[in-house]
């Protein structure tokens, strides 16, 4: 006996949608006359952002900290112009990072 929903999309089991990989934007800015690298649009908790910041700081041999974006989400701020190196490292970690700005 054929079911009521036989052959329709309602017959298939419901599977949860996979979470998209965050795609952070990496840009460079001049703050107080010096260059800094800003990693924005991170979709992670504050603890995860701190761990990622520590990895980037030690790997690049630079300082930095957590900043606040205008929309309320946090962003990573690294001292110096390391945009291309940060993008390479984030891509190696599995993020879909993109360089933003000029």
TIVO-2410 file (N, C-alpha, C; in nm, 3 decimals):
# residues 102
REC num residu      c1      c2      c3 atome chaine
REC   1      X   0.085  -0.118   0.000     N      A
REC   1      X   0.000   0.000   0.000    CA      A
REC   1      X   0.089   0.124   0.000     C      A
REC   2      X   0.063   0.213  -0.089     N      A
REC   2      X   0.141   0.336  -0.099    CA      A
REC   2      X   0.098   0.433   0.009     C      A
REC   3      X   0.198   0.505   0.061     N      A
REC   3      X   0.168   0.602   0.165    CA      A
REC   3      X   0.107   0.729   0.107     C      A
REC   4      X   0.049   0.809   0.196     N      A
REC   4      X  -0.017   0.932   0.155    CA      A
REC   4      X   0.084   1.029   0.091     C      A
REC   5      X   0.205   1.032   0.146     N      A
REC   5      X   0.306   1.125   0.097    CA      A
REC   5      X   0.412   1.053   0.014     C      A
REC   6      X   0.378   0.942  -0.045     N      A
REC   6      X   0.472   0.862  -0.121    CA      A
REC   6      X   0.522   0.941  -0.243     C      A
REC   7      X   0.654   0.955  -0.252     N      A
REC   7      X   0.714   1.024  -0.365    CA      A
REC   7      X   0.720   1.175  -0.353     C      A
REC   8      X   0.679   1.229  -0.240     N      A
REC   8      X   0.684   1.374  -0.222    CA      A
REC   8      X   0.799   1.410  -0.130     C      A
REC   9      X   0.838   1.537  -0.125     N      A
REC   9      X   0.945   1.578  -0.033    CA      A
REC   9      X   0.911   1.554   0.114     C      A
REC  10      X   0.782   1.542   0.145     N      A
REC  10      X   0.742   1.519   0.284    CA      A
REC  10      X   0.777   1.379   0.331     C      A
REC  11      X   0.802   1.287   0.238     N      A
REC  11      X   0.836   1.151   0.274    CA      A
REC  11      X   0.979   1.140   0.325     C      A
REC  12      X   1.067   1.227   0.275     N      A
REC  12      X   1.208   1.220   0.314    CA      A
REC  12      X   1.227   1.264   0.459     C      A
REC  13      X   1.324   1.204   0.529     N      A
REC  13      X   1.348   1.244   0.667    CA      A
REC  13      X   1.404   1.386   0.674     C      A
REC  14      X   1.372   1.452   0.781     N      A
REC  14      X   1.419   1.589   0.801    CA      A
REC  14      X   1.560   1.583   0.856     C      A
REC  15      X   1.651   1.648   0.787     N      A
REC  15      X   1.790   1.656   0.833    CA      A
REC  15      X   1.823   1.802   0.860     C      A
REC  16      X   1.896   1.829   0.965     N      A
REC  16      X   1.930   1.969   0.994    CA      A
REC  16      X   2.027   2.025   0.891     C      A
REC  17      X   2.009   2.152   0.862     N      A
REC  17      X   2.098   2.220   0.767    CA      A
REC  17      X   2.235   2.237   0.831     C      A
REC  18      X   2.342   2.208   0.757     N      A
REC  18      X   2.476   2.230   0.815    CA      A
REC  18      X   2.502   2.379   0.834     C      A
REC  19      X   2.572   2.412   0.942     N      A
REC  19      X   2.605   2.552   0.967    CA      A
REC  19      X   2.707   2.598   0.865     C      A
REC  20      X   2.684   2.714   0.805     N      A
REC  20      X   2.784   2.762   0.710    CA      A
REC  20      X   2.912   2.802   0.782     C      A
REC  21      X   3.025   2.781   0.715     N      A
REC  21      X   3.152   2.820   0.772    CA      A
REC  21      X   3.159   2.972   0.773     C      A
REC  22      X   3.198   3.032   0.887     N      A
REC  22      X   3.204   3.178   0.889    CA      A
REC  22      X   3.307   3.229   0.789     C      A
REC  23      X   3.274   3.341   0.726     N      A
REC  23      X   3.367   3.400   0.629    CA      A
REC  23      X   3.409   3.538   0.678     C      A
REC  24      X   3.513   3.541   0.761     N      A
REC  24      X   3.558   3.670   0.815    CA      A
REC  24      X   3.620   3.757   0.707     C      A
REC  25      X   3.607   3.886   0.724     N      A
REC  25      X   3.668   3.986   0.637    CA      A
REC  25      X   3.791   4.042   0.706     C      A
REC  26      X   3.901   4.048   0.635     N      A
REC  26      X   4.027   4.097   0.691    CA      A
REC  26      X   4.062   4.227   0.619     C      A
REC  27      X   4.072   4.335   0.694     N      A
REC  27      X   4.105   4.463   0.633    CA      A
REC  27      X   4.215   4.531   0.714     C      A
REC  28      X   4.277   4.631   0.654     N      A
REC  28      X   4.378   4.707   0.727    CA      A
REC  28      X   4.328   4.850   0.742     C      A
REC  29      X   4.358   4.906   0.856     N      A
REC  29      X   4.316   5.042   0.887    CA      A
REC  29      X   4.432   5.118   0.947     C      A
REC  30      X   4.421   5.249   0.941     N      A
REC  30      X   4.518   5.333   1.008    CA      A
REC  30      X   4.450   5.386   1.133     C      A
REC  31      X   4.507   5.353   1.246     N      A
REC  31      X   4.455   5.401   1.374    CA      A
REC  31      X   4.567   5.471   1.448     C      A
REC  32      X   4.541   5.595   1.486     N      A
REC  32      X   4.640   5.677   1.556    CA      A
REC  32      X   4.771   5.684   1.479     C      A
REC  33      X   4.762   5.690   1.347     N      A
REC  33      X   4.879   5.706   1.263    CA      A
REC  33      X   4.955   5.579   1.233     C      A
REC  34      X   4.909   5.464   1.281     N      A
REC  34      X   4.980   5.338   1.257    CA      A
REC  34      X   4.884   5.237   1.194     C      A
REC  35      X   4.941   5.146   1.116     N      A
REC  35      X   4.859   5.045   1.051    CA      A
REC  35      X   4.820   4.935   1.148     C      A
REC  36      X   4.698   4.885   1.132     N      A
REC  36      X   4.654   4.768   1.208    CA      A
REC  36      X   4.570   4.681   1.115     C      A
REC  37      X   4.562   4.555   1.149     N      A
REC  37      X   4.485   4.459   1.073    CA      A
REC  37      X   4.361   4.423   1.154     C      A
REC  38      X   4.244   4.432   1.091     N      A
REC  38      X   4.117   4.408   1.159    CA      A
REC  38      X   4.050   4.288   1.095     C      A
REC  39      X   4.014   4.190   1.177     N      A
REC  39      X   3.940   4.072   1.132    CA      A
REC  39      X   3.797   4.088   1.183     C      A
REC  40      X   3.703   4.111   1.090     N      A
REC  40      X   3.565   4.139   1.127    CA      A
REC  40      X   3.473   4.029   1.075     C      A
REC  41      X   3.346   4.039   1.112     N      A
REC  41      X   3.240   3.945   1.073    CA      A
REC  41      X   3.269   3.804   1.121     C      A
REC  42      X   3.315   3.795   1.245     N      A
REC  42      X   3.338   3.664   1.305    CA      A
REC  42      X   3.210   3.617   1.372     C      A
REC  43      X   3.172   3.495   1.346     N      A
REC  43      X   3.052   3.439   1.407    CA      A
REC  43      X   3.096   3.335   1.509     C      A
REC  44      X   3.148   3.383   1.623     N      A
REC  44      X   3.198   3.292   1.726    CA      A
REC  44      X   3.182   3.357   1.863     C      A
REC  45      X   3.197   3.276   1.965     N      A
REC  45      X   3.186   3.326   2.101    CA      A
REC  45      X   3.312   3.405   2.137     C      A
REC  46      X   3.302   3.477   2.248     N      A
REC  46      X   3.415   3.559   2.290    CA      A
REC  46      X   3.536   3.473   2.326     C      A
REC  47      X   3.512   3.358   2.389     N      A
REC  47      X   3.623   3.269   2.425    CA      A
REC  47      X   3.692   3.213   2.301     C      A
REC  48      X   3.613   3.176   2.198     N      A
REC  48      X   3.673   3.127   2.074    CA      A
REC  48      X   3.752   3.237   2.004     C      A
REC  49      X   3.699   3.359   2.010     N      A
REC  49      X   3.770   3.471   1.948    CA      A
REC  49      X   3.902   3.498   2.019     C      A
REC  50      X   3.903   3.484   2.151     N      A
REC  50      X   4.028   3.503   2.227    CA      A
REC  50      X   4.130   3.397   2.189     C      A
REC  51      X   4.086   3.273   2.174     N      A
REC  51      X   4.178   3.166   2.137    CA      A
REC  51      X   4.234   3.188   1.996     C      A
REC  52      X   4.149   3.230   1.904     N      A
REC  52      X   4.195   3.258   1.768    CA      A
REC  52      X   4.292   3.376   1.767     C      A
REC  53      X   4.262   3.478   1.845     N      A
REC  53      X   4.350   3.594   1.854    CA      A
REC  53      X   4.488   3.553   1.906     C      A
REC  54      X   4.490   3.467   2.006     N      A
REC  54      X   4.618   3.423   2.062    CA      A
REC  54      X   4.699   3.347   1.958     C      A
REC  55      X   4.633   3.261   1.879     N      A
REC  55      X   4.703   3.187   1.774    CA      A
REC  55      X   4.762   3.283   1.671     C      A
REC  56      X   4.685   3.382   1.631     N      A
REC  56      X   4.734   3.476   1.531    CA      A
REC  56      X   4.847   3.563   1.584     C      A
REC  57      X   4.835   3.608   1.709     N      A
REC  57      X   4.939   3.694   1.767    CA      A
REC  57      X   5.071   3.619   1.779     C      A
REC  58      X   5.067   3.496   1.830     N      A
REC  58      X   5.191   3.422   1.847    CA      A
REC  58      X   5.249   3.380   1.712     C      A
REC  59      X   5.164   3.346   1.616     N      A
REC  59      X   5.212   3.305   1.485    CA      A
REC  59      X   5.275   3.420   1.407     C      A
REC  60      X   5.223   3.540   1.426     N      A
REC  60      X   5.274   3.655   1.353    CA      A
REC  60      X   5.375   3.736   1.433     C      A
REC  61      X   5.388   3.707   1.561     N      A
REC  61      X   5.482   3.780   1.644    CA      A
REC  61      X   5.444   3.926   1.663     C      A
REC  62      X   5.318   3.951   1.688     N      A
REC  62      X   5.269   4.088   1.702    CA      A
REC  62      X   5.172   4.097   1.818     C      A
REC  63      X   5.133   4.217   1.851     N      A
REC  63      X   5.035   4.239   1.957    CA      A
REC  63      X   4.898   4.255   1.899     C      A
REC  64      X   4.800   4.266   1.985     N      A
REC  64      X   4.664   4.286   1.939    CA      A
REC  64      X   4.565   4.266   2.051     C      A
REC  65      X   4.439   4.281   2.018     N      A
REC  65      X   4.334   4.265   2.117    CA      A
REC  65      X   4.199   4.250   2.051     C      A
REC  66      X   4.096   4.238   2.134     N      A
REC  66      X   3.959   4.229   2.086    CA      A
REC  66      X   3.901   4.368   2.079     C      A
REC  67      X   3.836   4.400   1.970     N      A
REC  67      X   3.769   4.528   1.956    CA      A
REC  67      X   3.620   4.507   1.943     C      A
REC  68      X   3.546   4.614   1.948     N      A
REC  68      X   3.401   4.608   1.932    CA      A
REC  68      X   3.363   4.667   1.798     C      A
REC  69      X   3.287   4.593   1.720     N      A
REC  69      X   3.239   4.643   1.592    CA      A
REC  69      X   3.117   4.731   1.616     C      A
REC  70      X   3.079   4.804   1.515     N      A
REC  70      X   2.965   4.895   1.528    CA      A
REC  70      X   2.834   4.819   1.544     C      A
REC  71      X   2.826   4.699   1.487     N      A
REC  71      X   2.701   4.623   1.496    CA      A
REC  71      X   2.693   4.536   1.621     C      A
REC  72      X   2.791   4.546   1.710     N      A
REC  72      X   2.787   4.471   1.835    CA      A
REC  72      X   2.869   4.345   1.834     C      A
REC  73      X   2.903   4.294   1.718     N      A
REC  73      X   2.986   4.174   1.712    CA      A
REC  73      X   3.131   4.212   1.735     C      A
REC  74      X   3.206   4.122   1.792     N      A
REC  74      X   3.346   4.149   1.819    CA      A
REC  74      X   3.433   4.137   1.696     C      A
REC  75      X   3.549   4.200   1.701     N      A
REC  75      X   3.645   4.189   1.594    CA      A
REC  75      X   3.784   4.179   1.653     C      A
REC  76      X   3.875   4.118   1.580     N      A
REC  76      X   4.013   4.104   1.623    CA      A
REC  76      X   4.095   4.217   1.563     C      A
REC  77      X   4.179   4.279   1.645     N      A
REC  77      X   4.264   4.388   1.599    CA      A
REC  77      X   4.408   4.348   1.625     C      A
REC  78      X   4.489   4.341   1.518     N      A
REC  78      X   4.630   4.307   1.529    CA      A
REC  78      X   4.714   4.429   1.492     C      A
REC  79      X   4.824   4.446   1.562     N      A
REC  79      X   4.911   4.559   1.534    CA      A
REC  79      X   4.993   4.530   1.408     C      A
REC  80      X   4.997   4.627   1.318     N      A
REC  80      X   5.076   4.613   1.197    CA      A
REC  80      X   4.993   4.569   1.078     C      A
REC  81      X   5.052   4.578   0.961     N      A
REC  81      X   4.986   4.541   0.837    CA      A
REC  81      X   5.016   4.395   0.805     C      A
REC  82      X   4.928   4.304   0.849     N      A
REC  82      X   4.946   4.160   0.830    CA      A
REC  82      X   4.828   4.099   0.756     C      A
REC  83      X   4.761   4.178   0.673     N      A
REC  83      X   4.636   4.132   0.612    CA      A
REC  83      X   4.654   4.004   0.531     C      A
REC  84      X   4.751   3.999   0.443     N      A
REC  84      X   4.768   3.881   0.357    CA      A
REC  84      X   4.808   3.758   0.438     C      A
REC  85      X   4.893   3.776   0.538     N      A
REC  85      X   4.935   3.663   0.621    CA      A
REC  85      X   4.818   3.611   0.705     C      A
REC  86      X   4.733   3.701   0.754     N      A
REC  86      X   4.618   3.660   0.834    CA      A
REC  86      X   4.519   3.583   0.746     C      A
REC  87      X   4.496   3.630   0.624     N      A
REC  87      X   4.405   3.559   0.533    CA      A
REC  87      X   4.457   3.419   0.506     C      A
REC  88      X   4.588   3.406   0.478     N      A
REC  88      X   4.645   3.273   0.454    CA      A
REC  88      X   4.627   3.181   0.574     C      A
REC  89      X   4.653   3.233   0.693     N      A
REC  89      X   4.642   3.150   0.814    CA      A
REC  89      X   4.497   3.108   0.839     C      A
REC  90      X   4.402   3.200   0.819     N      A
REC  90      X   4.262   3.166   0.840    CA      A
REC  90      X   4.213   3.064   0.739     C      A
REC  91      X   4.257   3.075   0.615     N      A
REC  91      X   4.219   2.976   0.513    CA      A
REC  91      X   4.277   2.839   0.548     C      A
REC  92      X   4.401   2.837   0.599     N      A
REC  92      X   4.461   2.711   0.641    CA      A
REC  92      X   4.386   2.648   0.758     C      A
REC  93      X   4.323   2.732   0.842     N      A
REC  93      X   4.246   2.682   0.956    CA      A
REC  93      X   4.106   2.636   0.915     C      A
REC  94      X   4.064   2.662   0.790     N      A
REC  94      X   3.935   2.616   0.744    CA      A
REC  94      X   3.830   2.725   0.732     C      A
REC  95      X   3.864   2.850   0.756     N      A
REC  95      X   3.770   2.961   0.740    CA      A
REC  95      X   3.771   3.005   0.594     C      A
REC  96      X   3.662   3.065   0.552     N      A
REC  96      X   3.654   3.121   0.417    CA      A
REC  96      X   3.685   3.270   0.426     C      A
REC  97      X   3.806   3.303   0.463     N      A
REC  97      X   3.845   3.441   0.485    CA      A
REC  97      X   3.868   3.512   0.353     C      A
REC  98      X   3.835   3.642   0.352     N      A
REC  98      X   3.855   3.723   0.234    CA      A
REC  98      X   3.921   3.853   0.275     C      A
REC  99      X   4.011   3.901   0.190     N      A
REC  99      X   4.075   4.030   0.214    CA      A
REC  99      X   3.977   4.139   0.168     C      A
REC 100      X   3.961   4.239   0.250     N      A
REC 100      X   3.872   4.351   0.219    CA      A
REC 100      X   3.953   4.479   0.211     C      A
REC 101      X   3.904   4.574   0.138     N      A
REC 101      X   3.973   4.701   0.127    CA      A
REC 101      X   4.085   4.696   0.024     C      A
REC 102      X   4.163   4.805   0.021     N      A
REC 102      X   4.265   4.816  -0.082    CA      A
REC 102      X   4.401   4.775  -0.042     C      A
***
